[in-house]
Amino acid sequence: MIQPAFGLCAHCLKSSKPPSILRQKKRFPHLPFRSLQTQQFQPFAPPSPSSLGKPKPAKNYPRTRRWLRRLIYLALGTGVLYGVDRQFYASSISRSARTFGLGLIVALDYKINFRPNPPLAASIPALHARNAERLAGLLQSNGGLYLKIGQAIAMQSAVLPPEFQKMFAKMFDDAPQNDWKDVEQVIREDFGRSPEEVFGVSFNGDPNKGVMERTARASASVAQVHWARLQDGTELAVKVQKREIAHQVGWDLWSFKVVAKIYTYWFDLPLYSLVPFITERLMLETDFVNEADNAERMGQLVAGEPRLRDKVYVPKVYRDLSSTRVMTAEWIEGVRLWDKEHLTKPWVGRWRQGSPGCHGAALDPPKQEEVAEIVRSNLMDERLKPDRDWWKGKDGQGGLGLSLKDVMTTMIDLFSAQMFLWGWVHCDPHPGNIFIRRLPSGKPELVLIDHGLYVHMKPDFRHQYCLFWKSLMTFDNKTLGEIVQGWGINNADIFASATLMRPYTGGDNSTSAEIRKGLTGKEQQERAYEMQQKMRKGIRDILGDEKKWPQELIFIGRNLRIVQGNNQFLGSPVNRIKITGNWASRSLVDSPDLSLSQRFKNLGNHLLFKFVLFGSDVYFYAAKIKQFFGAGGGMEDDMELQMKKIAKDFGVELNHGVFEG
């Protein structure tokens, strides 16, 4: 429908009195309104070029285009780099980038917020918690040597904040294992032949050849272990390095050095001087020829020591089946040290009978018909090795029937001999690297595996370390001070307590007094912050002169801490400090590096020292009596409780079991 419209001429618009039509417009405002065109019609004509002025160039946004091109090139370059890194370098560059990025975030977080009242954190514990989670996540996601470094930190995490202790306990979980195709590729690269050709095994049921499991029996951060049985019946543990480790190790250690260098400068701690020695040890752990050398040398040392040769066993290495990334040794049947239940349950075997494989005894072969059936099924997760758990009894209630005291005595004897007599120290004696078997005599046999991480103590340093331990036991503070000063350590009290893993009460307690000074009357958070700052100074005092400091002490301390944790885990059945001190003194008599006159003089001192150890026995048996009546956990627990009390005064929480997790 066409709506009516109002129209006005120019004359009506100029009229002072509104015409009737205007009144109508007011009455009907919804109707459209237009005025009449009174000018003469002119056709549309475009303007002349001269009237338009000077032309302007079109906008092409050069900066935007340039940055867009840069973003495209960056994305393409990043994608190509990621692909190359993943394909040829086992993601080493990506792992290093993650390390630097997160290391920078953690450093900035502590630089900004580590103060009594953090500006960007609820409290100092909250600051520790979020950074512990970040670092633990980094180590687990990167895997490989990062897990090894995480385990090393976890072993010393008792001096870290509780938040770090909880997170780093997870470092001991089993690492994921690689697929068989990666294992096969490593063997082919090292030997130039297939696993079937190298080990003489068959995966299709050939009765004239041996067998091998393609699923690993154990997997750690650097390698995994497969069971194999040769055609002649010899059972092997084939340790194969994970394929990616060879590509990652150089980058990982380089990243470790760079981060340590930055933290040394930023936080004013003398850390970097220790890094070259640590990285050298970690690098040697990836060389299985070095591990084979260490295993054979330790086997020879044990065989030459009458006090240990019938108690300790080192598995035989098969050199013709080993390489830089593959180490083949005899298969070991035994009970892990952490299985306290099966170590102590009653023996159900025959009299004068040992557990399977004790002291190199032949193992019973698997049933051929069962092996053939599994092989014919072509299962990738086959289990060909017999269980050999007859010693548990039909109801599973049997065990090795061993004394934990005998087990721990053998262990402390072994590692004390390494430290004080031979100067060749296994630095990773955690429960996973120790098997226990029962000898026909009913005594325990300790089997030591994983010989990748060792440190060598030169004779002079070894003799000093023996004397250092004797001085600790006799409170000979003058000799103690002279020795540690020669090592570049400025604080004997703290170092003595760290070595004993109990408070050293023979000193002047000047360190404790200095740390507590000036803290009275302050708020708890401010007090804890200032004590941690003073403890940082204490660390600098311990490291002291970096050129004199024996770097072997890093890993010797690790060994002592793990052995102490083993004893504590088993309920402190022996006086660890007495046994260790006795070996330190006796080794100065037995050491072939000393002259006859020195050894004779040391013999007299050793006999006198034996009387001094009586005081340690009094402390030990007092702790055992308390433990018997349920008033304590044993000597190690009592000592750790004392250390916790002192450490709390220093602003450190010691509430972490070594093998928790």
C-alpha positions in Angstrom: 0.0 0.0 0.0 1.3 3.4 -0.9 1.5 5.8 2.0 0.6 9.5 1.4 3.4 12.1 1.9 3.6 15.8 2.6 5.4 18.2 0.3 6.4 21.8 0.9 7.8 24.4 -1.4 10.7 26.7 -0.5 8.2 29.6 0.0 6.2 27.6 2.5 9.3 26.7 4.4 10.2 30.4 4.7 6.8 31.4 5.9 6.6 32.7 9.5 3.1 31.3 10.0 3.0 27.6 9.6 0.5 26.6 7.0 -2.2 24.1 7.6 -0.1 21.3 6.1 2.5 21.9 8.8 -0.1 21.5 11.4 -1.2 18.3 9.7 2.5 17.1 9.9 2.5 17.7 13.6 -0.7 15.7 13.9 0.7 12.8 11.8 4.4 12.6 12.7 4.6 9.0 11.4 4.0 10.0 7.7 7.2 10.5 5.5 8.1 14.1 4.7 10.0 15.5 1.7 10.5 18.9 0.2 10.2 19.9 -3.5 13.3 20.3 -5.6 13.3 23.8 -7.0 16.7 24.0 -8.7 17.3 23.2 -12.4 18.2 19.6 -13.1 21.8 19.0 -13.9 23.2 15.7 -15.0 26.0 14.1 -12.8 29.5 14.9 -14.0 32.7 13.4 -12.5 35.1 16.0 -11.0 38.1 17.1 -13.1 41.5 15.6 -12.2 42.9 19.1 -11.5 40.2 19.6 -8.8 41.2 16.4 -6.9 44.6 17.5 -5.9 47.8 15.4 -5.9 47.2 11.6 -5.8 48.3 9.6 -2.7 49.8 6.1 -2.9 47.7 3.2 -1.7 48.4 1.9 1.9 50.2 -1.5 1.8 51.2 -1.8 5.5 54.9 -2.8 5.1 55.6 -3.3 8.9 52.6 -5.6 9.3 53.6 -7.6 6.2 57.2 -7.8 7.5 56.2 -9.1 10.9 53.8 -11.5 9.4 56.5 -12.9 7.2 58.8 -13.2 10.2 56.1 -15.1 12.1 55.6 -17.5 9.2 59.4 -18.1 8.9 59.7 -18.6 12.6 56.8 -21.1 12.7 58.3 -23.0 9.7 61.8 -22.9 11.2 60.5 -24.1 14.6 58.6 -26.9 13.0 61.6 -28.1 11.0 63.9 -27.8 14.0 61.5 -29.8 16.1 61.2 -32.5 13.5 65.0 -32.7 13.1 65.5 -32.7 16.8 63.0 -35.4 17.4 64.2 -37.6 14.5 68.0 -37.3 14.8 68.7 -35.9 18.3 66.1 -37.8 20.4 64.5 -34.4 21.4 67.8 -33.3 23.1 67.4 -29.6 22.0 63.7 -29.5 23.2 64.8 -31.0 26.5 67.5 -28.4 26.9 65.1 -25.6 26.0 62.7 -26.8 28.7 65.5 -27.0 31.2 66.7 -23.4 30.5 63.1 -22.0 30.5 62.1 -23.7 33.7 65.4 -23.0 35.4 65.0 -19.3 34.7 61.4 -19.3 36.0 62.5 -21.0 39.3 65.5 -18.7 39.7 63.4 -15.6 39.2 60.7 -17.0 41.5 63.2 -17.5 44.4 65.1 -14.2 43.6 61.8 -12.3 43.9 60.0 -14.2 46.7 62.5 -15.8 48.9 62.1 -13.4 51.8 60.2 -13.4 55.1 57.0 -12.1 53.5 57.0 -13.1 49.8 55.3 -10.5 47.5 54.0 -13.1 45.0 53.5 -16.2 47.3 51.4 -17.0 50.3 54.4 -18.1 52.3 57.9 -19.6 51.9 56.5 -23.2 52.1 54.1 -22.3 49.3 57.1 -21.0 47.3 59.0 -24.3 47.9 56.0 -26.4 47.0 55.3 -24.9 43.6 59.0 -25.0 42.6 59.4 -28.5 43.8 56.5 -29.5 41.6 58.0 -27.7 38.6 61.4 -29.3 39.0 60.1 -32.8 39.7 57.9 -32.5 36.6 60.8 -31.4 34.5 63.0 -34.3 35.6 60.3 -36.9 35.0 59.2 -35.5 31.6 62.8 -35.3 30.3 63.7 -38.8 31.7 67.1 -40.4 31.0 70.0 -38.7 32.8 67.6 -36.2 34.3 66.0 -39.1 36.3 69.5 -40.1 37.4 70.2 -36.5 38.6 66.8 -36.5 40.3 67.7 -39.7 42.2 71.0 -38.2 43.3 69.1 -35.2 44.6 66.5 -37.4 46.3 69.3 -39.2 48.2 70.3 -35.9 49.7 66.9 -34.4 49.9 66.7 -34.7 53.7 68.5 -31.3 53.8 66.0 -29.8 51.4 62.6 -28.3 52.4 59.8 -30.8 53.1 58.0 -29.8 49.9 61.0 -31.0 47.8 61.3 -34.2 49.9 57.8 -35.3 49.1 58.1 -34.6 45.3 61.6 -36.1 44.9 60.6 -39.4 46.6 58.9 -40.3 43.3 62.3 -40.4 41.5 62.8 -44.0 42.5 59.8 -45.3 40.6 60.5 -47.6 37.7 61.2 -45.8 34.4 59.2 -46.8 31.3 60.9 -49.4 29.2 61.6 -49.0 25.5 60.1 -51.2 22.7 61.9 -54.3 21.5 62.6 -52.6 18.2 64.7 -50.0 19.9 66.6 -52.7 21.9 67.2 -54.7 18.7 68.5 -51.5 17.0 71.0 -50.8 19.7 72.3 -54.4 19.5 72.6 -54.2 15.8 74.5 -50.9 15.9 77.0 -52.2 18.5 77.6 -55.7 17.2 76.6 -55.4 13.5 74.4 -58.5 14.0 70.9 -59.3 15.1 70.1 -60.4 18.7 69.5 -63.9 17.4 73.0 -64.0 15.9 74.8 -62.4 18.9 73.3 -64.5 21.6 72.4 -67.7 19.6 68.7 -67.5 20.5 65.5 -68.1 18.5 62.2 -66.4 18.7 60.4 -69.1 16.7 60.9 -72.2 18.9 64.1 -73.7 17.4 65.1 -76.4 20.0 68.7 -76.2 19.1 69.0 -72.5 20.1 68.6 -70.5 23.3 65.7 -68.2 24.2 65.4 -64.5 25.2 62.6 -62.4 26.6 61.7 -59.4 24.6 60.0 -57.7 27.5 62.4 -56.2 30.1 62.5 -57.6 33.6 63.6 -54.3 35.0 63.8 -50.7 33.5 65.8 -47.8 35.0 66.6 -44.3 33.8 69.5 -45.3 31.5 69.1 -49.0 30.6 66.8 -52.0 30.9 67.5 -55.6 31.6 66.3 -58.7 29.6 66.6 -62.3 30.6 68.2 -64.8 28.1 69.2 -68.4 28.2 72.0 -69.7 25.9 71.8 -73.1 24.2 74.2 -74.5 26.8 71.9 -73.6 29.7 73.8 -70.4 30.8 71.3 -67.8 32.0 72.2 -64.1 31.3 71.1 -60.7 32.3 71.4 -58.6 29.2 71.6 -54.9 30.1 70.8 -52.7 27.1 71.2 -48.9 27.1 68.1 -47.1 26.0 68.6 -45.9 22.4 68.0 -42.2 23.0 70.6 -41.9 25.8 73.6 -41.7 23.4 72.0 -38.7 21.7 70.9 -37.0 24.9 73.8 -37.4 27.3 76.0 -34.7 25.8 73.2 -32.2 25.7 71.9 -33.1 29.1 75.2 -32.7 30.8 75.9 -29.4 29.0 72.5 -28.1 30.2 73.4 -29.2 33.7 76.7 -27.3 33.5 75.0 -24.1 32.2 72.3 -24.1 34.9 74.8 -24.8 37.6 77.0 -22.0 36.4 74.0 -19.5 36.4 72.9 -20.6 39.9 76.4 -20.4 41.3 76.6 -16.8 40.1 73.1 -15.8 41.0 72.8 -17.4 44.5 76.4 -17.0 45.5 77.0 -20.7 46.2 80.2 -22.5 45.2 78.4 -25.2 43.2 80.0 -25.0 39.8 83.4 -26.2 40.9 81.9 -29.6 41.7 80.1 -29.9 38.3 82.9 -31.2 36.1 83.6 -34.1 38.5 79.9 -35.0 38.8 79.3 -34.9 35.0 82.4 -37.0 34.4 81.0 -39.7 36.8 77.6 -39.5 35.2 79.1 -39.8 31.7 81.0 -42.9 32.8 77.7 -44.5 33.9 76.7 -44.6 30.2 79.8 -46.5 29.2 79.2 -50.2 29.9 82.8 -51.1 29.2 83.7 -49.0 32.2 81.0 -50.8 34.2 82.3 -54.2 33.2 85.8 -53.1 34.2 84.5 -52.0 37.6 82.6 -55.2 38.2 85.6 -57.4 37.4 87.9 -55.3 39.6 85.5 -55.4 42.5 85.2 -59.2 42.0 88.9 -59.6 42.3 89.1 -57.4 45.4 86.4 -59.4 47.1 88.0 -62.7 46.2 91.3 -61.5 47.7 89.8 -60.5 51.1 89.3 -63.5 53.5 86.7 -61.6 55.6 84.4 -61.1 52.5 85.1 -63.8 49.9 82.6 -66.2 51.2 79.9 -63.6 52.0 79.9 -61.3 49.0 79.3 -62.2 45.3 79.9 -60.1 42.2 78.2 -61.5 39.0 80.5 -62.7 36.2 80.6 -60.5 33.1 80.6 -62.0 29.6 83.0 -59.8 27.6 82.3 -61.4 24.2 78.6 -60.5 24.6 79.2 -57.0 25.9 79.9 -53.6 24.2 79.7 -49.9 25.0 75.9 -50.0 25.3 75.3 -53.7 26.1 76.6 -55.5 29.1 75.9 -59.2 29.6 76.4 -60.8 33.0 75.2 -63.9 34.7 71.6 -63.9 35.8 71.1 -63.5 39.6 68.3 -65.1 41.6 67.8 -63.5 45.0 65.7 -61.4 47.3 66.0 -57.6 47.1 67.1 -55.9 50.2 63.8 -54.0 50.6 61.9 -57.3 50.9 62.4 -57.6 54.7 59.5 -60.0 55.0 61.0 -62.8 52.8 64.5 -62.2 54.2 63.4 -63.2 57.7 60.6 -65.7 57.2 61.5 -69.3 58.3 63.5 -71.4 55.8 61.4 -74.3 54.4 64.1 -75.9 52.3 66.3 -78.8 53.3 69.2 -78.7 55.8 72.5 -77.5 54.2 70.6 -76.3 51.1 71.0 -72.8 49.7 68.7 -70.7 47.8 68.7 -70.8 43.9 72.0 -69.8 42.4 73.9 -69.2 45.7 77.6 -68.7 45.2 77.3 -69.3 41.4 75.5 -72.7 41.7 73.8 -73.9 38.4 70.1 -72.9 38.0 67.4 -75.4 37.1 66.4 -75.0 33.4 62.9 -74.0 32.3 60.5 -76.7 31.1 61.0 -77.0 27.3 57.4 -77.8 26.5 56.3 -74.6 28.3 58.9 -72.5 26.5 57.9 -74.0 23.1 54.3 -73.2 23.7 55.0 -69.6 24.6 57.4 -69.1 21.7 54.9 -70.6 19.2 52.3 -68.1 20.5 54.8 -65.3 19.5 53.8 -63.1 22.4 55.8 -59.9 22.9 55.2 -60.0 26.7 56.3 -63.6 27.2 57.8 -64.8 30.5 60.1 -67.7 29.8 62.2 -67.7 33.0 61.1 -70.1 35.7 59.9 -68.4 38.9 62.2 -70.5 41.2 60.3 -69.6 44.4 60.0 -73.1 45.9 61.8 -71.7 49.0 58.6 -69.7 49.8 56.7 -73.0 50.4 53.4 -74.1 49.0 51.5 -71.6 51.1 53.9 -68.8 50.4 54.8 -68.4 54.1 58.4 -69.4 53.7 61.5 -67.2 53.4 65.3 -67.2 53.5 65.3 -67.5 57.3 68.2 -65.0 57.7 69.3 -62.7 60.5 69.1 -59.0 59.6 72.1 -58.4 61.8 74.2 -60.8 59.6 72.9 -59.1 56.4 73.7 -55.6 57.6 77.1 -56.6 59.0 78.1 -58.0 55.7 76.9 -54.9 53.9 78.8 -52.5 56.1 81.9 -54.7 56.0 81.8 -54.6 52.2 81.4 -50.8 51.8 83.9 -50.1 54.6 86.5 -52.2 52.9 85.9 -50.4 49.7 86.3 -47.0 51.4 89.1 -47.6 53.9 91.1 -50.6 52.5 90.8 -50.6 48.7 89.9 -47.0 47.9 87.5 -48.2 45.2 83.9 -47.2 46.3 80.6 -48.3 44.8 78.5 -45.1 45.0 75.0 -46.4 44.3 74.3 -49.2 46.9 70.6 -48.6 47.2 68.3 -51.6 47.9 67.6 -52.2 44.2 71.3 -52.9 43.5 71.7 -55.5 46.3 70.4 -59.1 46.2 70.5 -61.4 49.2 70.8 -65.2 48.9 71.0 -68.0 51.5 74.2 -70.1 51.6 74.1 -73.8 52.6 75.5 -72.7 56.0 72.4 -70.7 56.7 74.4 -67.4 56.4 73.5 -64.6 54.0 75.3 -63.9 50.7 75.2 -60.4 49.4 75.2 -59.9 45.6 76.3 -56.5 44.4 75.2 -55.4 40.9 75.2 -52.1 38.9 78.9 -51.1 38.9 78.6 -48.0 36.8 79.2 -45.4 39.4 82.5 -45.7 41.3 85.1 -43.3 42.7 88.7 -43.9 43.3 90.4 -42.7 46.5 94.2 -42.1 46.2 96.3 -43.7 48.9 97.1 -40.5 50.7 93.5 -39.3 50.7 92.3 -42.8 51.8 94.7 -42.8 54.8 93.6 -39.3 55.8 90.0 -40.4 55.6 90.7 -43.4 57.9 92.4 -41.1 60.4 89.4 -38.6 60.0 87.0 -41.4 61.1 89.2 -42.4 64.0 89.4 -38.8 65.2 85.6 -38.6 65.0 85.2 -41.6 67.3 87.8 -40.4 69.8 86.9 -36.7 69.8 90.4 -35.9 68.7 89.5 -32.4 67.6 93.0 -31.2 66.9 93.7 -34.0 64.4 90.1 -33.6 63.0 90.7 -29.9 62.5 94.0 -30.4 60.8 92.6 -32.9 58.3 89.5 -31.0 57.3 91.6 -27.7 57.0 93.9 -29.6 54.6 90.8 -30.4 52.6 89.8 -26.7 52.4 86.9 -27.1 54.8 86.4 -24.2 57.2 83.8 -25.7 59.5 84.8 -29.1 61.1 81.6 -29.4 63.3 79.1 -29.4 60.5 81.2 -31.7 58.3 81.7 -34.1 61.2 77.9 -34.3 61.9 77.2 -34.7 58.2 79.7 -37.6 58.0 78.4 -39.4 61.1 74.8 -38.5 60.2 74.3 -37.8 63.9 75.2 -34.7 66.0 78.9 -34.5 66.6 79.2 -33.7 70.3 83.0 -33.6 70.5 83.3 -30.1 69.1 82.9 -26.6 70.6 79.4 -26.1 69.3 80.5 -22.7 67.9 78.6 -23.3 64.7 75.2 -23.9 66.4 75.7 -20.9 68.7 76.6 -18.6 65.7 73.5 -19.7 63.7 71.2 -19.2 66.7 72.7 -15.8 67.5 70.4 -12.8 66.9 67.2 -14.8 66.3 65.5 -14.4 69.7 62.2 -12.5 69.7 61.7 -12.6 65.9 58.6 -14.0 64.2 58.8 -17.6 63.1 58.8 -16.9 59.3 61.5 -14.3 59.7 63.5 -16.5 62.0 63.4 -19.5 59.5 64.4 -17.2 56.7 67.4 -15.8 58.5 68.5 -19.3 59.7 68.4 -20.6 56.1 70.5 -17.7 55.0 73.0 -18.6 57.7 73.0 -22.2 56.6 73.9 -21.1 53.1 76.9 -19.4 54.6 77.6 -22.7 56.4 77.6 -24.5 53.1 80.2 -22.1 51.8 82.2 -22.8 54.9 82.1 -26.5 54.3 83.1 -26.2 50.7 85.7 -23.6 51.7 88.7 -23.7 49.4 87.3 -25.2 46.2 90.8 -26.1 45.0 91.6 -28.2 48.0 88.2 -29.8 48.5 88.3 -33.5 47.7 85.6 -34.0 45.2 85.4 -37.7 46.0 83.6 -36.7 49.2 80.5 -36.0 47.2 80.0 -39.6 46.3 81.5 -41.0 49.5 78.9 -39.1 51.4 76.2 -40.5 49.1 77.5 -44.1 49.9 77.4 -43.4 53.6 73.9 -41.9 53.5 72.5 -44.9 51.5 74.1 -47.5 53.8 72.7 -45.6 56.8 69.3 -45.6 55.2 69.6 -49.4 54.6 70.4 -50.0 58.2 67.5 -47.8 59.4 65.1 -49.5 57.0 65.9 -52.9 58.4 65.4 -51.6 62.0 69.0 -50.7 62.9 70.1 -54.3 63.7 73.8 -53.3 64.0 76.0 -50.5 65.3 76.9 -49.0 61.9 79.2 -46.4 63.3 81.2 -48.8 65.4 81.7 -51.2 62.4 82.7 -48.4 60.1 85.1 -46.9 62.7 86.7 -50.2 63.3 87.4 -50.7 59.6 88.8 -47.2 59.4 91.3 -48.0 62.2 92.1 -51.5 61.1 92.7 -50.5 57.5 95.6 -48.3 58.7 97.2 -51.6 59.9 96.3 -53.7 56.8 97.0 -51.1 54.1 99.9 -52.3 51.8 100.6 -48.7 50.9 102.1 -48.0 54.4 105.6 -49.0 55.6 106.0 -51.8 58.2 106.9 -49.3 60.9 103.8 -47.2 60.2 101.6 -50.3 60.2 103.1 -51.5 63.5 102.6 -48.2 65.1 99.0 -48.1 63.9 98.4 -51.6 65.3 99.1 -50.3 68.8 96.8 -47.4 68.2 94.1 -49.8 66.9 94.2 -51.9 70.0 93.7 -48.8 72.1 90.9 -47.7 69.7 89.0 -50.9 70.3 88.6 -49.9 74.0 87.2 -46.5 72.9 84.5 -48.2 70.8 83.0 -49.7 74.0 81.3 -46.3 74.6 79.6 -46.7 71.1 78.4 -50.2 72.2 76.8 -48.8 75.3 74.8 -46.3 73.2 73.8 -49.0 70.7 72.6 -51.5 73.3 70.7 -48.8 75.2 68.9 -47.9 72.0 68.2 -51.7 71.5 66.6 -52.0 74.9 64.4 -48.9 74.2 63.5 -50.5 70.9 62.6 -53.8 72.6 60.2 -52.1 74.9 58.7 -50.0 72.1 60.2 -46.7 73.3 62.3 -46.1 70.1 63.1 -47.3 66.6 66.7 -48.3 67.2 70.0 -46.5 67.1 69.7 -45.0 63.6 66.2 -43.7 64.4 67.4 -42.1 67.6 70.4 -40.5 65.9 68.2 -39.2 63.1 65.8 -37.7 65.7 68.7 -35.9 67.3 69.8 -34.6 63.9 66.2 -33.4 63.2 66.2 -31.4 66.4 69.5 -29.7 65.6 68.6 -29.2 62.0 65.3 -27.6 63.0 67.3 -25.0 64.9 69.2 -24.4 61.7 66.0 -23.9 59.7 66.0 -27.3 58.0 63.3 -30.0 58.2 64.7 -33.5 58.3 61.5 -35.5 57.9 62.3 -37.7 54.9 63.2 -41.4 54.8 65.9 -42.2 52.3 63.9 -44.8 50.4 60.4 -43.4 50.9 58.7 -44.0 47.6 
